[in-house]
Amino acid sequence: MKKLLNILILILWFPAVGQQTPASTQVKSILIQNAFIHIGDGTTIANGALGFENGIITYVGDGQDAPLFDLTVDAQGQQLYPGFIAANSTLGLAEVDAVRATRDDDELGDFLPHIRAAIAYDAESKIVESMRPNGVLMAQITPRGGLISGSSSVMQLDAWNWEDALIKTEDGIHLNWPNPYSRGRSWLGEDPALKANENYLTTIEKLKAFFENAQVYATNQNPIHLPYQAMKGLFDGSKTLYLHAEDEKQIVDGISYLKKINIQNVVLVGGNEALHQIDFIKKHQIPVIASRPHRLPDSEDEDVKGSFKLAAKLIAEGILVSIDVSGRMERMYTRNLPFYAGSFAAYGMDKEVALQLITSNPAKILGIDDRVGTLTVGKDATLFLSLGDALDMRTNQIFKAWIQGREISLETHQTELWRRYSEKYSTEE
């Protein structure tokens, strides 16, 4: 009966979930004039101009020196930004949390490096389209669950399907390092106090055995083994290992082991207690995708504002930092990405440096900085105009946006409802 009910919900729900038709390929060249340009690398240009054609930026500089373009956009009083990049996101992998058939972000099993998040990505997700009015135009689509969740890919958020959306396929594999501590389940009468995880060492041994077998597989001719095959890029440096760890011991144990087996490219995701191991992280040159600031403290004695100060302290130590959007209601809350950066800016960070957390820094970490992340000649014209400061929720009002030169729709289900009821109440006496 329950299965039949879920099927009925899906039948009624699917006709209404279609996204707007993706924008057409850019035909005419466009010049944006008189804008305050945020390059994305910490620099700005006042009253600047930016031109692009065939989806590629061809001019950035003074408007008086700009060559001729087919169309001109007067952006007087507006601010021009690179498209924002969300790291470690499950956008497009689930739609309705209460309906299992719409959730495709997790698979059964502990060791799943061969699971590809890209092919499960739903380009027509209602949630995906709601990112764009806040300037979030790209995302690293990442699986969840198990010890090794699978591989992520980087997508742009205006596409017909997952293949059209791809910016970089299988950029890395995601490892969830076991937690050395656990709490009892109070609803079962267990002690809820924090205590050592009795299964920690056993789980670590299983994890090490898998990595070591994969390493041997990578150096020999063997029958095809899909999980080990997917791991090969970690050992030759062509893939990145994203280490999901928050606790200090997780961070140290995880990085130490990965470096011991010569995995070259490691990125720490989460890193709530990274400040306790600053020198260790710097020594191994580990970038950090830091947990979003809008969260509760991890422990009773933690600074209640510690999560807001984390990014500024890491950057002050010369560490490459971006923002992790995972957590409670992560898909819906990903639209708050620019406001996470703004919150970090309010606690010891320059606004342009905070902007780098969601533009050039994630582009470098994800290995796509040759195409996106800054408003630079030769890169994709993935950018937007805002009527105000895009990191401030009071003034983030996106006027126009382009992905790879295509002017995209900023309409969503929410804007349609707003317009519908605005008209209703404006006509009532």
C-alpha positions as CSV (number, residue, x, y, z in Angstrom):
1,M,0.0,0.0,0.0
2,K,2.8,2.4,0.9
3,K,4.6,1.6,-2.3
4,L,1.4,2.3,-4.3
5,L,1.0,5.6,-2.5
6,N,4.5,6.7,-3.4
7,I,4.0,5.8,-7.0
8,L,0.7,7.9,-7.0
9,I,2.5,10.9,-5.5
10,L,5.2,10.7,-8.2
11,I,2.6,10.5,-11.0
12,L,0.9,13.6,-9.7
13,W,4.1,15.4,-8.9
14,F,6.3,14.9,-12.0
15,P,4.3,16.9,-14.5
16,A,4.8,20.0,-12.4
17,V,8.6,19.7,-11.8
18,G,9.9,20.8,-15.2
19,Q,12.5,23.5,-15.2
20,Q,12.4,26.4,-17.6
21,T,13.8,25.6,-21.1
22,P,17.6,26.2,-20.9
23,A,18.9,29.3,-22.6
24,S,20.0,29.2,-26.2
25,T,23.6,29.4,-27.3
26,Q,25.0,33.0,-27.4
27,V,24.7,34.4,-30.9
28,K,25.5,38.1,-30.6
29,S,28.4,39.5,-28.7
30,I,27.6,41.5,-25.5
31,L,29.4,44.4,-23.8
32,I,28.5,45.3,-20.2
33,Q,29.4,48.9,-19.5
34,N,29.7,51.1,-16.4
35,A,29.6,48.3,-13.9
36,F,31.5,47.9,-10.6
37,I,33.4,44.7,-11.5
38,H,34.4,42.2,-8.9
39,I,37.1,40.1,-10.7
40,G,36.9,37.3,-8.1
41,D,40.6,37.3,-7.2
42,G,40.5,40.1,-4.7
43,T,40.6,43.0,-7.2
44,T,37.9,45.3,-8.5
45,I,37.4,47.8,-11.4
46,A,35.2,50.8,-10.9
47,N,33.1,51.9,-13.9
48,G,34.6,49.0,-15.9
49,A,33.4,47.1,-18.9
50,L,33.4,43.4,-19.8
51,G,32.6,41.9,-23.2
52,F,32.0,38.3,-24.2
53,E,31.2,36.4,-27.4
54,N,30.6,32.7,-28.2
55,G,30.4,32.1,-24.4
56,I,33.9,33.4,-23.7
57,I,35.1,36.6,-22.0
58,T,37.1,38.6,-24.6
59,Y,37.5,42.0,-22.9
60,V,37.8,43.3,-19.3
61,G,38.9,46.8,-18.6
62,D,38.0,50.5,-19.2
63,G,34.8,51.0,-21.1
64,Q,36.4,53.7,-23.3
65,D,39.0,51.3,-24.6
66,A,36.5,48.5,-25.4
67,P,36.1,47.2,-29.0
68,L,32.7,47.1,-30.7
69,F,30.2,44.5,-29.6
70,D,26.8,43.7,-31.1
71,L,24.8,44.5,-27.9
72,T,25.5,46.8,-25.0
73,V,24.1,46.5,-21.5
74,D,24.3,49.7,-19.4
75,A,25.0,48.5,-15.8
76,Q,25.3,52.0,-14.2
77,G,25.1,51.6,-10.4
78,Q,25.2,47.8,-10.7
79,Q,27.8,45.2,-9.6
80,L,29.2,42.5,-11.8
81,Y,30.4,39.2,-10.3
82,P,31.7,35.8,-11.5
83,G,29.1,33.0,-11.0
84,F,29.3,31.5,-7.5
85,I,30.4,27.9,-7.1
86,A,28.9,25.6,-4.4
87,A,31.3,22.9,-3.2
88,N,30.2,19.5,-1.8
89,S,26.5,19.8,-2.7
90,T,23.8,17.3,-3.4
91,L,21.8,19.6,-5.7
92,G,19.9,17.6,-8.3
93,L,20.4,14.3,-6.4
94,A,17.2,14.5,-4.3
95,E,13.9,16.4,-4.7
96,V,11.5,15.5,-1.9
97,D,13.2,14.1,1.2
98,A,10.0,12.4,2.3
99,V,9.7,10.4,-1.0
100,R,12.5,7.8,-1.2
101,A,12.1,7.4,-5.0
102,T,13.2,11.0,-5.5
103,R,16.4,10.6,-3.4
104,D,19.5,9.4,-5.3
105,D,22.3,10.8,-3.2
106,D,23.2,7.6,-1.3
107,E,23.7,4.0,-2.3
108,L,23.9,0.8,-0.2
109,G,27.4,-0.2,0.8
110,D,30.6,1.2,2.4
111,F,33.1,1.2,-0.4
112,L,31.6,2.9,-3.5
113,P,34.3,4.9,-5.3
114,H,32.8,3.8,-8.7
115,I,29.4,5.4,-8.0
116,R,29.2,8.5,-10.2
117,A,27.0,11.4,-8.9
118,A,26.9,13.0,-12.4
119,I,24.6,10.4,-14.0
120,A,22.1,10.7,-11.2
121,Y,22.0,14.5,-11.5
122,D,18.5,15.9,-12.3
123,A,19.0,19.0,-14.4
124,E,15.3,19.8,-14.2
125,S,15.2,19.9,-10.4
126,K,13.0,22.7,-8.9
127,I,15.7,23.2,-6.3
128,V,18.4,23.7,-8.8
129,E,16.6,26.5,-10.5
130,S,16.1,28.3,-7.2
131,M,19.9,28.7,-6.9
132,R,20.3,31.0,-9.8
133,P,18.5,34.1,-8.5
134,N,21.1,34.4,-5.8
135,G,24.1,34.0,-8.2
136,V,24.9,30.3,-7.5
137,L,25.5,29.2,-11.1
138,M,27.8,26.1,-10.6
139,A,28.1,23.3,-8.1
140,Q,30.2,20.3,-7.3
141,I,27.6,17.5,-7.2
142,T,28.6,15.0,-4.5
143,P,27.3,11.7,-3.3
144,R,26.7,10.8,0.3
145,G,26.9,7.8,2.6
146,G,29.2,4.9,3.4
147,L,33.0,5.2,4.0
148,I,33.7,6.0,0.3
149,S,30.7,7.7,-1.1
150,G,31.7,7.8,-4.8
151,S,32.9,10.5,-7.2
152,S,31.7,14.0,-7.7
153,S,31.4,16.1,-10.8
154,V,31.1,19.9,-11.4
155,M,28.0,21.1,-13.1
156,Q,26.6,24.4,-14.4
157,L,23.0,25.0,-13.4
158,D,21.3,25.6,-16.7
159,A,21.1,22.4,-18.8
160,W,18.8,19.9,-20.6
161,N,20.5,16.9,-18.9
162,W,23.5,15.9,-16.9
163,E,25.7,15.6,-19.9
164,D,25.0,19.2,-21.0
165,A,25.6,20.4,-17.4
166,L,29.1,18.9,-17.0
167,I,32.0,21.3,-16.5
168,K,34.3,18.7,-15.1
169,T,33.5,15.0,-14.8
170,E,34.6,12.9,-11.8
171,D,36.9,15.6,-10.3
172,G,37.5,13.5,-7.2
173,I,36.5,10.7,-4.7
174,H,34.9,11.4,-1.3
175,L,36.1,9.6,1.8
176,N,34.1,9.9,5.1
177,W,36.7,9.2,7.8
178,P,35.2,7.3,10.7
179,N,34.4,9.3,13.8
180,P,36.5,8.3,16.8
181,Y,33.7,9.3,19.2
182,S,30.1,8.4,19.5
183,R,27.0,9.2,21.6
184,G,24.5,6.8,23.0
185,R,21.0,6.8,21.6
186,S,18.9,8.4,24.4
187,W,15.6,7.2,22.9
188,L,16.9,3.6,23.5
189,G,17.9,4.3,27.1
190,E,21.6,4.6,26.2
191,D,23.9,7.1,27.8
192,P,24.0,10.2,25.5
193,A,27.4,11.4,26.8
194,L,30.3,11.5,24.3
195,K,32.5,8.4,24.5
196,A,35.1,6.5,22.5
197,N,33.8,4.7,19.5
198,E,34.5,1.0,20.1
199,N,34.5,0.2,16.4
200,Y,36.9,3.0,15.3
201,L,40.0,0.9,15.0
202,T,38.2,-2.0,13.3
203,T,36.6,0.4,10.7
204,I,40.0,2.0,10.1
205,E,41.6,-1.4,9.4
206,K,38.8,-2.2,6.9
207,L,39.4,1.2,5.2
208,K,43.2,0.7,5.0
209,A,42.8,-2.8,3.5
210,F,40.6,-1.4,0.8
211,F,43.0,1.4,-0.1
212,E,46.0,-0.9,-0.1
213,N,44.2,-3.4,-2.3
214,A,43.3,-0.6,-4.7
215,Q,46.9,0.6,-4.7
216,V,48.1,-2.8,-5.7
217,Y,45.4,-3.1,-8.4
218,A,46.6,0.3,-9.8
219,T,50.1,-1.0,-10.4
220,N,49.3,-4.4,-12.0
221,Q,47.3,-5.8,-14.9
222,N,44.2,-7.3,-13.3
223,P,40.7,-8.4,-14.3
224,I,38.4,-5.4,-14.2
225,H,37.3,-4.5,-10.6
226,L,35.1,-1.4,-10.8
227,P,35.7,0.0,-7.3
228,Y,39.5,-0.4,-7.6
229,Q,39.5,0.9,-11.1
230,A,37.8,4.1,-10.0
231,M,40.5,4.6,-7.3
232,K,43.4,4.5,-9.8
233,G,43.4,8.3,-10.4
234,L,44.1,8.9,-6.7
235,F,47.5,7.2,-6.9
236,D,48.7,8.8,-10.2
237,G,47.6,12.3,-9.1
238,S,44.8,12.8,-11.7
239,K,42.1,12.8,-9.1
240,T,41.5,14.5,-5.8
241,L,40.7,12.7,-2.6
242,Y,38.1,14.8,-0.6
243,L,38.5,13.8,3.1
244,H,35.4,14.5,5.1
245,A,36.5,15.0,8.7
246,E,35.5,17.4,11.4
247,D,37.1,16.2,14.6
248,E,40.8,17.0,15.3
249,K,41.7,13.2,15.6
250,Q,39.8,12.5,12.3
251,I,41.8,15.2,10.6
252,V,45.2,14.0,11.8
253,D,44.5,10.3,11.3
254,G,43.0,10.8,7.9
255,I,45.6,13.1,6.4
256,S,48.5,11.1,8.0
257,Y,47.3,7.8,6.4
258,L,46.6,9.3,3.0
259,K,50.0,10.9,2.8
260,K,51.6,7.7,4.0
261,I,50.2,5.8,1.0
262,N,51.3,8.7,-1.3
263,I,47.9,10.2,-2.3
264,Q,49.0,13.5,-3.7
265,N,45.9,15.6,-3.9
266,V,43.9,15.8,-0.6
267,V,41.3,18.3,0.3
268,L,39.8,18.6,3.8
269,V,36.0,19.0,3.8
270,G,34.4,20.2,7.0
271,G,37.4,20.7,9.3
272,N,35.5,22.1,12.2
273,E,38.5,21.6,14.5
274,A,41.1,22.4,11.9
275,L,42.3,25.4,13.9
276,H,43.8,22.9,16.5
277,Q,46.0,21.5,13.7
278,I,46.9,24.6,11.7
279,D,50.6,23.7,11.4
280,F,49.9,20.1,10.4
281,I,47.5,21.2,7.7
282,K,50.0,23.8,6.4
283,K,52.8,21.3,6.4
284,H,50.9,19.0,4.1
285,Q,49.5,21.9,2.0
286,I,45.8,20.8,2.4
287,P,43.1,23.1,1.1
288,V,40.0,23.3,3.3
289,I,36.3,23.4,2.2
290,A,35.2,24.8,5.6
291,S,31.8,24.1,7.1
292,R,29.2,26.7,6.6
293,P,29.0,29.3,9.4
294,H,25.3,29.0,10.0
295,R,25.5,26.0,12.3
296,L,25.4,25.1,16.0
297,P,28.7,24.7,18.0
298,D,30.0,21.1,18.0
299,S,30.7,21.0,21.8
300,E,29.5,22.6,25.0
301,D,32.6,24.7,25.5
302,E,33.1,25.9,21.9
303,D,32.9,29.6,21.2
304,V,29.3,30.2,20.0
305,K,30.8,32.4,17.2
306,G,33.6,30.0,16.4
307,S,32.0,28.8,13.2
308,F,31.8,32.4,11.9
309,K,35.5,33.0,12.6
310,L,36.9,29.7,11.2
311,A,37.5,30.8,7.5
312,A,39.2,34.1,8.5
313,K,41.7,32.3,10.8
314,L,42.5,29.6,8.2
315,I,43.1,32.3,5.5
316,A,45.3,34.3,7.8
317,E,47.5,31.2,8.0
318,G,47.8,31.0,4.2
319,I,45.4,28.1,3.7
320,L,43.3,27.9,0.5
321,V,39.7,27.9,1.8
322,S,36.2,27.5,0.3
323,I,32.8,26.9,1.8
324,D,31.0,23.5,2.4
325,V,27.3,23.8,1.9
326,S,26.4,20.4,3.4
327,G,24.3,20.0,6.5
328,R,20.7,20.4,7.5
329,M,18.4,21.1,4.5
330,E,21.6,21.5,2.5
331,R,20.0,21.5,-1.0
332,M,17.5,24.2,-0.2
333,Y,20.0,26.2,1.9
334,T,22.7,26.1,-0.9
335,R,21.0,29.3,-2.2
336,N,22.4,31.0,0.9
337,L,26.0,30.4,-0.3
338,P,26.7,34.1,-0.9
339,F,25.4,34.9,2.6
340,Y,27.7,32.3,4.2
341,A,30.5,34.2,2.6
342,G,29.1,37.5,3.8
343,S,28.8,36.1,7.3
344,F,32.5,35.0,7.2
345,A,33.3,38.6,6.0
346,A,31.6,40.0,9.1
347,Y,34.1,38.2,11.4
348,G,37.5,39.3,10.4
349,M,37.7,39.1,6.6
350,D,37.7,41.7,3.8
351,K,34.7,41.5,1.5
352,E,36.7,40.8,-1.6
353,V,38.6,38.0,0.2
354,A,35.2,36.5,1.3
355,L,34.1,36.7,-2.3
356,Q,37.1,34.5,-3.3
357,L,35.6,31.7,-1.0
358,I,32.9,31.1,-3.5
359,T,34.6,32.1,-6.8
360,S,38.4,31.7,-7.4
361,N,39.1,29.5,-4.4
362,P,36.6,26.7,-5.2
363,A,37.6,26.9,-8.8
364,K,41.3,26.2,-7.8
365,I,40.3,23.4,-5.4
366,L,38.0,21.7,-8.0
367,G,40.6,22.1,-10.8
368,I,38.4,24.3,-13.0
369,D,40.2,27.6,-12.5
370,D,41.3,27.6,-16.2
371,R,37.6,28.0,-17.1
372,V,35.7,29.8,-14.3
373,G,36.2,31.5,-10.9
374,T,37.3,35.0,-12.1
375,L,36.3,37.5,-14.7
376,T,39.3,37.0,-16.9
377,V,39.8,37.1,-20.7
378,G,39.6,33.6,-22.1
379,K,37.4,32.1,-19.4
380,D,33.7,31.2,-19.6
381,A,31.2,34.1,-19.5
382,T,29.5,32.7,-16.4
383,L,28.6,35.8,-14.5
384,F,25.8,38.0,-13.2
385,L,24.8,41.6,-12.5
386,S,23.4,42.5,-9.1
387,L,21.7,45.7,-8.1
388,G,23.7,45.7,-4.8
389,D,26.2,43.8,-2.7
390,A,25.7,40.1,-3.6
391,L,27.0,38.9,-0.3
392,D,24.3,40.8,1.6
393,M,20.9,39.3,1.7
394,R,19.3,42.7,1.8
395,T,20.9,43.9,-1.4
396,N,21.5,40.7,-3.4
397,Q,19.1,41.4,-6.2
398,I,20.2,39.7,-9.4
399,F,19.3,41.7,-12.5
400,K,20.8,39.5,-15.3
401,A,22.8,36.3,-15.3
402,W,24.7,34.4,-18.0
403,I,26.1,30.9,-18.0
404,Q,28.7,30.3,-20.7
405,G,27.4,33.4,-22.5
406,R,23.7,32.3,-22.5
407,E,21.4,34.7,-20.7
408,I,19.5,32.5,-18.3
409,S,16.0,32.8,-16.8
410,L,15.9,33.9,-13.2
411,E,12.3,32.8,-12.8
412,T,11.6,30.0,-10.2
413,H,8.5,28.5,-8.6
414,Q,8.9,31.0,-5.8
415,T,9.0,34.1,-8.1
416,E,5.9,32.7,-10.0
417,L,4.0,32.4,-6.7
418,W,5.1,35.9,-5.6
419,R,3.9,37.4,-8.9
420,R,0.7,35.4,-8.8
421,Y,-0.3,36.6,-5.3
422,S,1.0,40.1,-5.8
423,E,-1.5,40.4,-8.6
424,K,-4.2,38.9,-6.6
425,Y,-3.9,41.3,-3.7
426,S,-3.2,44.3,-5.8
427,T,-6.5,43.9,-7.6
428,E,-8.6,43.4,-4.5
429,E,-10.2,46.5,-2.9
